[in-house]
Amino acid sequence: VTNHPSVTVEEYGLRMGGELAFRDFKSGGWQWQRSRVRVPERAARLWLVLVLAYAWMVVFGLWALAGQAWRRGVVRGSARRGSVFQVGLRVYRCWVLRGRWALGDG
């Protein structure tokens, strides 16, 4: 599909979002490849949970990138480190798992 003459630049650009999301589901976040789930019904349930958790982390990431107090811990200079999902995952790990209300807290 990517080398088909009728594909526009905008349509090809959508592929990058899919590639980044795929990376987040694998090595960049949820480690899907380590699940060893082989039964399709169980895989479908696991994917449902992963997609809902993915959406939650994206919301955390957008929230962090929009708020100046949270930006300091997830952004260096004018460029963020990682995908919005990965930013949200860092916020979640800091805020929820470690009980820190500000990413700058030691």
Beta strands, then each sheet from edge to edge (+ up, - down):
strand 1: 75-76
strand 2: 79-80
sheet 1: 1+ 2-
end
